[in-house]
């Protein structure tokens, strides 16, 4: 009993002090929560009233406005509503509106301000919100909330907290008395036994009985597998972010690092007169993968193509990026001029690129190019082996430049999880059969654990190609291909972009972007502006786009002098003859249109064939009234998604080719056939005449889709599938494969003795 009192007296003092401090603290928090709730309600009500109130004010009906306010003020917490007409300097309010809140008093407070006003009926919260229409200030909306319910809730909270502390004290006292009566020596002995490792579950290496260690290890492995297996993986319930990716790598794949390998590097170091400049290439692949790598903190293996790339790497050919805040490493692979010409410009871009895009350019295949392609893939394979820290790395192979790489890595690292993503379209079997080395390419790709494409159509085309050209088993139901000893799963992973966009991209306000760009190009403030952003490539439909602008000006002469289209075209593969000819055609057509419709200093086409940094491109996105994406054949096209992400003002219109993968995800855009010039011109007409509410409605839906299906979800889905594949592989490895067959006695019709 004496021991119990030693516990109870200090405990009573502690609980009394806790009650003394906790009741006012909890009360204060409750009051703050309710005040904050009223502020949120004020913002919600103001946003809801914005458009209806504009219509009532335009109608000039004071009585209808008051009646409208009266219906809304029937809410038990909303005490009164008023509106200070900025033009008439008059108050429009319900009868219950406080008399001492005149327009002159309201004008002293900034928009969004909130304060408490004493009255005969208790405390009132006053919130002021600005009402605008098309940039013009109409007046200030005043919302008055009744705070008497806050005072009532405050008193109830004090009582509940006080009773809770009393009950808690009684329960703790009871538990303390019971614990104090236990045998002290027995309790200490039990703790010592637990600390010695005599519990039910503990690390296997601490088990004292050697015979039990394998069992302990199996139990621990089972617990880990169960935790992973039954963790919810409903994509709709996951908020996809860099932290989500890190969690997947840590928990599902049990690794912090990931290897990405691609031809193009995310950062290029270029020698300039005043030093070394860091550039980010115009590439959809880089746009998608760079934020993923910043989240995963792995290693990106790529061809070092910059003029100053060798000057900034360490002795192992590595450099940390981004320069301003390093988050991952680039391992650069060096190619000779002959290898780059044969592998990249030759086989990859004169052969595979036109073959897969079917864009009316004949693919060219040379034996010398194929040899260089094979050599470079082997060189990348050796770099992967150097960078792999374990015998089962997670490898993300990117695009058509490295089709042979998965099989090469598989032969050296059989346990590796290899995810190959093909960023361009996959043609039908008849088209792909043109390639002389079709079997070698398919064999290389089927070294992958998972093979991803943008659309289901491309997945189906690939399976048809394998079925037609290889001796492989294709499971159409699960889209799994069995070839070369290990299965390859073919899946659809629509690629996307980072969400939300970085502050660097959208930090400058839309109005400022509009004003500065029009001033930069000597255009009036109300001038309509369209934008196209592409690499200078014949698959992007740039000629068709310019002809659509020309057709619009033919059909609507009043647009001449009022609409300009800016085409940003980053130079690409300029050493290839087809690209040189294409640039000449683009320049000639732009000059022809400008000569035809030029007036004074006005040009309908502004052609900018030069490199632009991402922040500069986003400035054009935010300044434009429309964005035109007219690809003739495209895997996805991230320009469309970048334009949508840039428009936080929920304005602007996207015109999108039906031959892009993005058109399947973004039907709210104006989807066109880029070969139909009249249809494209009609889409330009619709875009330039679309009302702001219609633009806002379409843009909200598209922005919601990109917010939900961002680049982290794209990468996360592949990593989750890889984790699932690894778990199934570990089960097969442990069991060695189970052969299901009836015992011999049963096959022969004999009876079995039943053991009880």
Secondary structure by P-SEA (a helix, b strand, c coil): caaaaaacaaaaaaaaaaaaaaaaaaaaaaaaaaaaaaaaaaaaaaaaaaaaaaaaaaaccaaaaaaaaaaaaccccccccccccccccbbbbcccccccccaaaaaaccccbbbbbbccccbbbbbbbbbbccccccbbbbbbbbaaaaaaaaaaaaaaaaaaaaaaaaaaaaaaaaaaaccaaaaaaaaaaaaacccccccccccccccaaaaaaaaaaaaaaaaaaacccccccccccaaaaaaaaaccccccbbbbbcccccbbbbbccccbbbbbcccccccccaaaaaaacbbbbbbbccccccccccccccccccccccccccbbbbbcaaaaaccccccccccaaaaaacccbbbbbbaaaaaaaaaaaaaaaaaaaaaccccccbbbbbcccccccaaaaaaaccccbbbbbbcbbbbcccccccccaaaaaaaaaacccbbbcccaaaaaaaaaaaaacccccccccccccccccbbbbbbbbbbbbbcccccccccccaaaaaaaaaaaacccccbbbbbcccccccccaaaaaaaaaaaaaaacccccccbbbbbbbcccccccaaaaaaaaaaaaaaaaaaaaccccccccbbbbcccccaaaaaaaaaaccccccccccccccaaaaaaaaaccccbbbbbbbcccccccccccccccccccaaaaaaaaaaaaaccaaaaaaaaaaaaaaaaaacaaaaaaaaaaaaaaaaaaaaaaaaacbbbbbcccccccbbbbbbcc
